[in-house]
């Protein structure tokens, strides 16, 4: 666990440090690849009444994870999957309108889940699923994800047993909707 947690934490810290310094150039992806990953993570975790993936610096986190944590083979699989994703639609993803983008991501996400682990690791569904996993990891390890979305108590206070769920944490219920919307 520590072998995975330490590099992930380092990537989070590096991503947040880079985000504080403005829009620094990506260190693993090309700018076009980074823009594509940013557009996809914005669909996966959009801004609503809480911050979204872009607010939390998730694209930089993913860039840092591939630069600092993933092996050369894993990096190549992801870049191949990204290329397969771009090739699948026949034109640049960023030229699609918002509804088309969301529909494509939803379709590929459902395909990845339906095939479970039987799909090619360098395929468009693999790109969407890997991006989703990294987006969720980066978002929920970020300050906005931890403090504004998850149950967050800076320093635990007194123990209060048997309280209504609505009073637990920052007023948000622990249960979330079971239907995933991306």
MDAnalysis code that builds the backbone (N, CA, C; Angstrom):
import MDAnalysis as mda
import numpy as np

u = mda.Universe.empty(546, n_residues=182, atom_resindex=np.repeat(np.arange(182), 3), trajectory=True)
u.add_TopologyAttr("name", ["N", "CA", "C"] * 182)
u.add_TopologyAttr("resid", np.arange(1, 183))
u.add_TopologyAttr("resname", ["UNK", "UNK", "UNK", "UNK", "UNK", "UNK", "UNK", "UNK", "UNK", "UNK", "UNK", "UNK", "UNK", "UNK", "UNK", "UNK", "UNK", "UNK", "UNK", "UNK", "UNK", "UNK", "UNK", "UNK", "UNK", "UNK", "UNK", "UNK", "UNK", "UNK", "UNK", "UNK", "UNK", "UNK", "UNK", "UNK", "UNK", "UNK", "UNK", "UNK", "UNK", "UNK", "UNK", "UNK", "UNK", "UNK", "UNK", "UNK", "UNK", "UNK", "UNK", "UNK", "UNK", "UNK", "UNK", "UNK", "UNK", "UNK", "UNK", "UNK", "UNK", "UNK", "UNK", "UNK", "UNK", "UNK", "UNK", "UNK", "UNK", "UNK", "UNK", "UNK", "UNK", "UNK", "UNK", "UNK", "UNK", "UNK", "UNK", "UNK", "UNK", "UNK", "UNK", "UNK", "UNK", "UNK", "UNK", "UNK", "UNK", "UNK", "UNK", "UNK", "UNK", "UNK", "UNK", "UNK", "UNK", "UNK", "UNK", "UNK", "UNK", "UNK", "UNK", "UNK", "UNK", "UNK", "UNK", "UNK", "UNK", "UNK", "UNK", "UNK", "UNK", "UNK", "UNK", "UNK", "UNK", "UNK", "UNK", "UNK", "UNK", "UNK", "UNK", "UNK", "UNK", "UNK", "UNK", "UNK", "UNK", "UNK", "UNK", "UNK", "UNK", "UNK", "UNK", "UNK", "UNK", "UNK", "UNK", "UNK", "UNK", "UNK", "UNK", "UNK", "UNK", "UNK", "UNK", "UNK", "UNK", "UNK", "UNK", "UNK", "UNK", "UNK", "UNK", "UNK", "UNK", "UNK", "UNK", "UNK", "UNK", "UNK", "UNK", "UNK", "UNK", "UNK", "UNK", "UNK", "UNK", "UNK", "UNK", "UNK", "UNK", "UNK", "UNK", "UNK", "UNK", "UNK", "UNK", "UNK", "UNK", "UNK"])
u.atoms.positions = np.array([
    [0.828, -1.188, 0.000],
    [0.000, 0.000, 0.000],
    [0.872, 1.250, 0.000],
    [1.899, 1.264, 0.811],
    [2.783, 2.413, 0.880],
    [3.507, 2.664, -0.423],
    [3.793, 1.601, -1.174],
    [4.483, 1.751, -2.444],
    [3.611, 2.465, -3.461],
    [2.305, 2.314, -3.360],
    [1.395, 3.001, -4.262],
    [1.054, 4.381, -3.718],
    [0.844, 4.487, -2.425],
    [0.400, 5.740, -1.827],
    [1.460, 6.834, -1.910],
    [2.694, 6.508, -1.678],
    [3.743, 7.530, -1.677],
    [3.898, 8.199, -3.050],
    [4.022, 7.442, -4.151],
    [4.125, 8.114, -5.446],
    [2.864, 8.895, -5.807],
    [1.688, 8.360, -5.435],
    [0.441, 9.067, -5.718],
    [0.395, 10.379, -4.963],
    [0.788, 10.345, -3.712],
    [0.801, 11.555, -2.901],
    [1.794, 12.564, -3.463],
    [2.956, 12.090, -3.889],
    [3.949, 12.968, -4.496],
    [3.389, 13.600, -5.770],
    [2.679, 12.816, -6.577],
    [2.079, 13.360, -7.795],
    [1.036, 14.415, -7.464],
    [0.246, 14.191, -6.420],
    [-0.747, 15.184, -5.992],
    [-0.049, 16.468, -5.594],
    [0.995, 16.352, -4.772],
    [1.705, 17.547, -4.322],
    [2.341, 18.287, -5.487],
    [2.956, 17.552, -6.413],
    [3.566, 18.178, -7.584],
    [2.514, 18.848, -8.460],
    [1.366, 18.184, -8.632],
    [0.299, 18.746, -9.462],
    [-0.254, 20.018, -8.849],
    [-0.433, 20.011, -7.534],
    [-0.952, 21.205, -6.883],
    [0.080, 22.328, -6.868],
    [1.341, 21.990, -6.726],
    [2.384, 23.011, -6.791],
    [2.423, 23.627, -8.186],
    [2.290, 22.791, -9.221],
    [2.279, 23.296, -10.592],
    [1.048, 24.157, -10.851],
    [-0.082, 23.750, -10.285],
    [-1.311, 24.528, -10.456],
    [-1.180, 25.904, -9.801],
    [-0.465, 25.979, -8.680],
    [-0.261, 27.258, -8.004],
    [0.609, 28.197, -8.839],
    [1.465, 27.621, -9.676],
    [2.368, 28.414, -10.510],
    [1.747, 28.779, -11.851],
    [0.436, 28.643, -11.978],
    [-0.225, 28.970, -13.233],
    [-0.324, 27.753, -14.126],
    [-0.596, 27.991, -15.373],
    [-0.769, 26.906, -16.325],
    [0.577, 26.503, -16.919],
    [1.349, 25.777, -16.150],
    [2.639, 25.300, -16.626],
    [2.408, 24.236, -17.694],
    [3.357, 24.108, -18.580],
    [3.253, 23.102, -19.640],
    [3.284, 21.707, -19.032],
    [2.555, 20.774, -19.630],
    [2.585, 19.402, -19.116],
    [3.991, 18.822, -19.260],
    [4.340, 17.922, -18.359],
    [5.684, 17.338, -18.411],
    [5.715, 15.958, -19.047],
    [4.589, 15.278, -19.166],
    [4.546, 13.972, -19.836],
    [3.802, 14.071, -21.161],
    [2.634, 14.645, -21.144],
    [1.812, 14.751, -22.350],
    [2.260, 15.915, -23.217],
    [1.895, 15.838, -24.506],
    [2.019, 17.024, -25.352],
    [0.880, 17.957, -24.952],
    [0.932, 19.193, -25.390],
    [-0.134, 20.135, -25.034],
    [-1.478, 19.661, -25.576],
    [-1.497, 19.120, -26.795],
    [-2.749, 18.622, -27.386],
    [-3.304, 17.442, -26.583],
    [-2.427, 16.533, -26.162],
    [-2.870, 15.401, -25.347],
    [-3.398, 15.884, -23.998],
    [-2.732, 16.848, -23.406],
    [-3.165, 17.402, -22.133],
    [-4.532, 18.074, -22.256],
    [-4.758, 18.786, -23.350],
    [-6.053, 19.420, -23.588],
    [-7.152, 18.374, -23.719],
    [-6.854, 17.269, -24.394],
    [-7.820, 16.186, -24.551],
    [-8.136, 15.542, -23.203],
    [-7.122, 15.228, -22.417],
    [-7.328, 14.644, -21.090],
    [-8.134, 15.615, -20.219],
    [-7.836, 16.891, -20.299],
    [-8.581, 17.901, -19.531],
    [-10.058, 17.902, -19.898],
    [-10.350, 17.810, -21.191],
    [-11.747, 17.799, -21.639],
    [-12.477, 16.551, -21.142],
    [-11.783, 15.414, -21.139],
    [-12.407, 14.168, -20.685],
    [-12.658, 14.200, -19.185],
    [-11.684, 14.644, -18.392],
    [-11.893, 14.668, -16.934],
    [-12.959, 15.685, -16.550],
    [-13.127, 16.727, -17.357],
    [-14.174, 17.703, -17.080],
    [-15.559, 17.091, -17.299],
    [-15.659, 16.120, -18.175],
    [-16.923, 15.398, -18.373],
    [-17.137, 14.408, -17.229],
    [-16.080, 13.766, -16.789],
    [-16.185, 12.757, -15.735],
    [-16.552, 13.390, -14.396],
    [-15.878, 14.465, -14.021],
    [-16.181, 15.171, -12.766],
    [-16.343, 16.656, -13.096],
    [-17.544, 17.036, -13.543],
    [-17.769, 18.446, -13.904],
    [-17.982, 19.319, -12.671],
    [-17.820, 20.593, -12.866],
    [-18.123, 21.544, -11.797],
    [-19.647, 21.598, -11.644],
    [-20.102, 21.598, -10.418],
    [-21.530, 21.746, -10.118],
    [-21.613, 22.683, -8.927],
    [-22.352, 22.317, -7.897],
    [-22.342, 23.134, -6.687],
    [-21.065, 22.878, -5.889],
    [-20.268, 21.925, -6.350],
    [-18.947, 21.656, -5.779],
    [-17.912, 21.813, -6.889],
    [-16.655, 21.958, -6.554],
    [-15.618, 22.079, -7.581],
    [-15.554, 20.822, -8.448],
    [-15.063, 20.989, -9.653],
    [-14.893, 19.868, -10.567],
    [-13.434, 19.469, -10.685],
    [-13.181, 18.528, -11.584],
    [-11.833, 17.999, -11.774],
    [-10.843, 19.076, -12.210],
    [-11.287, 19.990, -13.048],
    [-10.379, 21.052, -13.498],
    [-10.017, 21.990, -12.348],
    [-10.986, 22.252, -11.476],
    [-10.728, 23.107, -10.311],
    [-9.709, 22.469, -9.373],
    [-9.697, 21.149, -9.324],
    [-8.815, 20.425, -8.412],
    [-7.447, 20.123, -9.028],
    [-7.210, 20.511, -10.259],
    [-5.916, 20.261, -10.897],
    [-5.715, 18.821, -11.337],
    [-6.795, 18.111, -11.628],
    [-6.702, 16.693, -11.985],
    [-5.872, 16.451, -13.260],
    [-5.997, 17.276, -14.305],
    [-5.158, 17.014, -15.487],
    [-3.653, 17.025, -15.164],
    [-3.221, 17.958, -14.309],
    [-1.801, 17.989, -13.909],
    [-1.452, 16.753, -13.089],
    [-2.385, 16.316, -12.240],
    [-2.173, 15.108, -11.454],
    [-1.942, 13.917, -12.380],
    [-2.788, 13.756, -13.392],
    [-2.650, 12.628, -14.323],
    [-1.320, 12.725, -15.064],
    [-0.970, 13.929, -15.489],
    [0.316, 14.147, -16.162],
    [1.478, 13.729, -15.259],
    [1.429, 14.142, -14.000],
    [2.496, 13.798, -13.054],
    [2.525, 12.297, -12.755],
    [1.365, 11.678, -12.660],
    [1.317, 10.232, -12.408],
    [2.022, 9.477, -13.540],
    [1.735, 9.845, -14.780],
    [2.383, 9.144, -15.885],
    [3.869, 9.462, -15.959],
    [4.245, 10.664, -15.617],
    [5.668, 11.027, -15.649],
    [6.451, 10.329, -14.542],
    [5.893, 10.312, -13.317],
    [6.663, 9.889, -12.152],
    [6.362, 8.492, -11.628],
    [5.187, 7.928, -11.936],
    [4.773, 6.695, -11.289],
    [4.685, 5.518, -12.251],
    [4.086, 5.716, -13.393],
    [3.829, 4.610, -14.318],
    [5.097, 4.151, -15.031],
    [5.135, 2.859, -15.344],
    [6.277, 2.284, -16.072],
    [6.198, 2.692, -17.541],
    [7.271, 2.471, -18.255],
    [7.306, 2.791, -19.694],
    [6.219, 2.025, -20.444],
    [6.013, 0.739, -20.098],
    [4.969, -0.055, -20.760],
    [3.589, 0.519, -20.483],
    [3.326, 0.900, -19.229],
    [2.029, 1.478, -18.878],
    [1.820, 2.828, -19.564],
    [2.886, 3.602, -19.653],
    [2.806, 4.877, -20.354],
    [2.453, 4.650, -21.820],
    [3.118, 3.680, -22.435],
    [2.873, 3.402, -23.858],
    [1.457, 2.881, -24.089],
    [0.962, 2.025, -23.183],
    [-0.417, 1.530, -23.309],
    [-1.406, 2.696, -23.261],
    [-1.187, 3.622, -22.347],
    [-2.111, 4.744, -22.220],
    [-2.041, 5.650, -23.452],
    [-0.843, 5.937, -23.918],
    [-0.721, 6.780, -25.106],
    [-1.327, 6.098, -26.329],
    [-1.180, 4.773, -26.422],
    [-1.810, 4.022, -27.518],
    [-3.328, 4.060, -27.383],
    [-3.820, 3.937, -26.162],
    [-5.267, 4.012, -25.924],
    [-5.789, 5.407, -26.258],
    [-5.027, 6.437, -25.916],
    [-5.409, 7.803, -26.246],
    [-5.476, 7.977, -27.766],
    [-4.505, 7.429, -28.481],
    [-4.504, 7.506, -29.941],
    [-5.701, 6.742, -30.522],
    [-6.024, 5.573, -29.953],
    [-7.186, 4.804, -30.406],
    [-8.473, 5.587, -30.157],
    [-8.525, 6.294, -29.046],
    [-9.684, 7.134, -28.718],
    [-9.848, 8.226, -29.774],
    [-8.764, 8.904, -30.106],
    [-8.827, 9.967, -31.110],
    [-9.204, 9.423, -32.489],
    [-8.689, 8.245, -32.806],
    [-8.933, 7.632, -34.118],
    [-10.383, 7.156, -34.238],
    [-10.972, 6.733, -33.137],
    [-12.331, 6.167, -33.146],
    [-13.360, 7.154, -33.673],
    [-13.218, 8.407, -33.349],
    [-14.242, 9.373, -33.733],
    [-13.985, 10.027, -35.086],
    [-12.804, 9.872, -35.635],
    [-12.524, 10.366, -36.974],
    [-12.185, 11.843, -37.074],
    [-12.485, 12.601, -36.054],
    [-12.093, 14.013, -36.026],
    [-11.705, 14.352, -34.602],
    [-11.000, 15.456, -34.400],
    [-10.555, 15.787, -33.042],
    [-11.714, 15.877, -32.051],
    [-11.525, 15.265, -30.901],
    [-12.526, 15.238, -29.841],
    [-12.951, 16.645, -29.450],
    [-11.997, 17.560, -29.416],
    [-12.287, 18.925, -28.997],
    [-13.140, 19.695, -30.004],
    [-13.302, 19.144, -31.222],
    [-14.169, 19.780, -32.214],
    [-15.621, 19.332, -32.084],
    [-15.879, 18.316, -31.257],
    [-17.250, 17.867, -31.021],
    [-17.934, 18.849, -30.080],
    [-19.269, 18.928, -30.180],
    [-19.979, 19.784, -29.225],
    [-20.096, 19.040, -27.893],
    [-20.545, 19.744, -26.867],
    [-20.577, 19.186, -25.511],
    [-21.424, 17.920, -25.422],
    [-22.571, 17.897, -26.085],
    [-23.447, 16.723, -26.035],
    [-22.785, 15.517, -26.711],
    [-22.116, 15.741, -27.833],
    [-21.430, 14.656, -28.539],
    [-20.272, 14.102, -27.698],
    [-19.547, 15.000, -27.050],
    [-18.434, 14.568, -26.193],
    [-18.939, 13.677, -25.066],
    [-19.965, 14.148, -24.382],
    [-20.510, 13.393, -23.249],
    [-21.062, 12.049, -23.706],
    [-21.757, 12.030, -24.836],
    [-22.318, 10.777, -25.358],
    [-21.213, 9.777, -25.690],
    [-20.133, 10.252, -26.290],
    [-19.016, 9.362, -26.630],
    [-18.356, 8.803, -25.377],
    [-18.097, 9.642, -24.397],
    [-17.466, 9.189, -23.150],
    [-18.376, 8.185, -22.447],
    [-19.672, 8.471, -22.411],
    [-20.624, 7.556, -21.766],
    [-20.656, 6.217, -22.487],
    [-20.698, 6.241, -23.807],
    [-20.715, 5.004, -24.604],
    [-19.455, 4.168, -24.352],
    [-18.295, 4.790, -24.373],
    [-17.039, 4.060, -24.168],
    [-16.910, 3.566, -22.729],
    [-17.410, 4.340, -21.780],
    [-17.395, 3.928, -20.381],
    [-18.255, 2.677, -20.197],
    [-19.455, 2.696, -20.764],
    [-20.349, 1.538, -20.672],
    [-19.742, 0.320, -21.365],
    [-19.096, 0.536, -22.505],
    [-18.432, -0.563, -23.217],
    [-17.306, -1.152, -22.366],
    [-16.539, -0.301, -21.732],
    [-15.442, -0.779, -20.876],
    [-15.978, -1.585, -19.709],
    [-17.064, -1.125, -19.097],
    [-17.636, -1.848, -17.964],
    [-18.275, -3.158, -18.402],
    [-18.896, -3.177, -19.581],
    [-19.541, -4.393, -20.079],
    [-18.526, -5.474, -20.407],
    [-17.398, -5.056, -20.940],
    [-16.364, -6.028, -21.309],
    [-15.474, -6.388, -20.134],
    [-15.637, -5.679, -19.052],
    [-14.845, -5.893, -17.844],
    [-13.372, -5.792, -18.182],
    [-12.650, -6.892, -18.095],
    [-11.211, -6.853, -18.372],
    [-10.878, -7.530, -19.694],
    [-11.897, -7.759, -20.540],
    [-11.675, -8.451, -21.800],
    [-11.382, -7.528, -22.969],
    [-11.158, -6.264, -22.720],
    [-10.868, -5.362, -23.820],
    [-9.369, -5.118, -23.926],
    [-8.983, -4.698, -25.093],
    [-7.580, -4.400, -25.397],
    [-7.104, -3.229, -24.530],
    [-5.931, -3.363, -23.871],
    [-5.462, -2.275, -23.005],
    [-5.122, -0.986, -23.760],
    [-4.943, -1.071, -25.057],
    [-4.634, 0.116, -25.850],
    [-5.843, 0.511, -26.694],
    [-7.040, 0.417, -26.123],
    [-8.268, 0.726, -26.852],
    [-8.906, 2.001, -26.303],
    [-9.870, 2.523, -27.049],
    [-10.586, 3.716, -26.618],
    [-11.316, 3.504, -25.288],
    [-12.005, 2.346, -25.085],
    [-12.628, 2.137, -23.772],
    [-11.598, 2.096, -22.627],
    [-10.432, 1.534, -22.889],
    [-9.379, 1.495, -21.862],
    [-8.911, 2.902, -21.521],
    [-8.823, 3.767, -22.524],
    [-8.443, 5.160, -22.274],
    [-9.444, 5.834, -21.346],
    [-10.740, 5.666, -21.632],
    [-11.778, 6.312, -20.818],
    [-11.755, 5.751, -19.399],
    [-11.652, 4.433, -19.256],
    [-11.681, 3.834, -17.925],
    [-10.445, 4.218, -17.105],
    [-9.282, 4.201, -17.704],
    [-8.060, 4.592, -16.996],
    [-8.113, 6.072, -16.613],
    [-8.591, 6.894, -17.523],
    [-8.709, 8.319, -17.237],
    [-9.690, 8.550, -16.095],
    [-10.785, 7.799, -16.091],
    [-11.762, 7.932, -15.008],
    [-11.144, 7.537, -13.666],
    [-10.423, 6.431, -13.634],
    [-9.803, 5.982, -12.385],
    [-8.825, 7.030, -11.860],
    [-8.005, 7.560, -12.744],
    [-7.028, 8.572, -12.327],
    [-7.708, 9.890, -11.947],
    [-8.776, 10.233, -12.652],
    [-9.505, 11.464, -12.323],
    [-10.106, 11.363, -10.922],
    [-10.684, 10.225, -10.613],
    [-11.283, 10.052, -9.287],
    [-10.212, 10.053, -8.207],
    [-9.099, 9.370, -8.448],
    [-8.005, 9.343, -7.479],
    [-7.478, 10.753, -7.241],
    [-7.186, 11.457, -8.311],
    [-6.655, 12.819, -8.185],
    [-7.638, 13.777, -7.550],
    [-8.912, 13.652, -7.914],
    [-9.907, 14.571, -7.372],
    [-10.116, 14.352, -5.877],
    [-10.273, 13.099, -5.470],
    [-10.572, 12.843, -4.066],
    [-9.336, 12.909, -3.165],
    [-8.157, 13.074, -3.760],
    [-6.952, 13.336, -2.973],
    [-6.637, 14.832, -2.931],
    [-7.374, 15.617, -3.708],
    [-7.127, 17.057, -3.754],
    [-7.830, 17.758, -2.596],
    [-7.412, 18.974, -2.324],
    [-8.050, 19.745, -1.251],
    [-9.539, 19.975, -1.524],
    [-9.933, 20.409, -2.733],
    [-11.375, 20.588, -2.959],
    [-12.149, 19.277, -2.833],
    [-11.595, 18.201, -3.350],
    [-12.284, 16.915, -3.267],
    [-12.424, 16.432, -1.843],
    [-11.371, 16.602, -1.051],
    [-11.400, 16.154, 0.352],
    [-12.264, 17.035, 1.229],
    [-12.177, 18.347, 1.052],
    [-12.835, 19.242, 2.001],
    [-14.233, 19.671, 1.591],
    [-14.523, 19.707, 0.283],
    [-15.818, 20.216, -0.155],
    [-16.768, 19.140, -0.651],
    [-16.252, 17.940, -0.895],
    [-17.110, 16.876, -1.404],
    [-17.212, 15.724, -0.398],
    [-16.088, 15.262, 0.109],
    [-16.103, 14.181, 1.093],
    [-16.454, 14.709, 2.480],
    [-16.735, 13.803, 3.381],
    [-16.956, 14.182, 4.779],
    [-15.606, 14.635, 5.332],
    [-15.542, 15.844, 5.826],
    [-14.266, 16.401, 6.262],
    [-14.414, 17.051, 7.627],
    [-13.581, 16.651, 8.544],
    [-13.492, 17.278, 9.859],
    [-12.009, 17.508, 10.095],
    [-11.604, 18.782, 10.186],
    [-10.190, 19.105, 10.329],
    [-9.589, 18.415, 11.545],
    [-10.171, 18.610, 12.685],
    [-9.721, 17.940, 13.903],
    [-10.969, 17.354, 14.548],
    [-11.020, 16.054, 14.696],
    [-12.227, 15.487, 15.303],
    [-12.462, 16.063, 16.692],
    [-13.705, 16.378, 16.937],
    [-14.078, 16.936, 18.235],
    [-14.654, 15.854, 19.124],
    [-15.633, 16.229, 19.867],
    [-16.269, 15.315, 20.816],
    [-16.997, 14.202, 20.061],
    [-17.133, 13.073, 20.698],
    [-17.842, 11.942, 20.123],
    [-19.341, 12.126, 20.336],
    [-20.095, 12.065, 19.271],
    [-21.549, 12.181, 19.335],
    [-22.139, 10.928, 18.711],
    [-22.654, 10.056, 19.530],
    [-23.228, 8.804, 19.034],
    [-24.681, 9.008, 18.638],
    [-25.129, 8.173, 17.736],
    [-26.540, 8.091, 17.368],
    [-27.119, 9.445, 16.977],
    [-26.482, 10.074, 15.969],
    [-27.016, 11.328, 15.458],
    [-27.604, 11.065, 14.079],
    [-28.521, 11.888, 13.619],
    [-29.067, 11.702, 12.273],
    [-27.971, 11.851, 11.223],
    [-28.089, 11.106, 10.168],
    [-27.080, 11.111, 9.117],
    [-26.893, 12.504, 8.536],
    [-27.946, 13.280, 8.465],
    [-27.846, 14.628, 7.903],
    [-26.988, 15.547, 8.744],
    [-26.768, 15.194, 10.019],
    [-25.926, 16.015, 10.882],
    [-24.479, 15.536, 10.907],
    [-24.198, 14.435, 10.256],
    [-22.834, 13.901, 10.224],
    [-22.006, 14.703, 9.229],
    [-20.804, 15.031, 9.571],
    [-19.901, 15.732, 8.669],
    [-20.392, 17.120, 8.344],
    [-20.236, 17.511, 7.117],
    [-20.575, 18.868, 6.708],
    [-21.974, 18.949, 6.093],
    [-22.896, 18.146, 6.619],
    [-24.280, 18.215, 6.178],
    [-24.601, 17.359, 4.983],
    [-23.612, 16.681, 4.426],
    [-23.864, 15.826, 3.276],
    [-24.056, 14.403, 3.759],
    [-24.953, 13.709, 3.134],
    [-25.196, 12.315, 3.505],
    [-24.059, 11.455, 2.979],
    [-23.754, 10.405, 3.710],
    [-22.713, 9.486, 3.263],
    [-23.146, 8.739, 2.023],
    [-24.408, 8.378, 1.939],
    [-24.898, 7.629, 0.787],
    [-24.904, 8.549, -0.422],
    [-24.503, 8.005, -1.546],
    [-24.542, 8.758, -2.794],
    [-25.488, 8.055, -3.743],
    [-25.915, 8.775, -4.759],
    [-26.782, 8.146, -5.737],
    [-26.045, 6.989, -6.374],
    [-26.790, 5.919, -6.645],
    [-26.150, 4.741, -7.220],
    [-25.942, 4.872, -8.708],
    [-26.664, 5.765, -9.372],
    [-26.509, 5.924, -10.795],
    [-25.340, 6.852, -11.077],
    [-24.388, 6.372, -11.857],
    [-23.214, 7.171, -12.208],
    [-23.544, 8.034, -13.395],
    [-23.314, 9.305, -13.282],
    [-23.492, 10.207, -14.399],
    [-22.132, 10.766, -14.760],
    [-21.777, 10.592, -16.006],
    [-20.520, 11.184, -16.460],
    [-20.776, 12.145, -17.574],
])
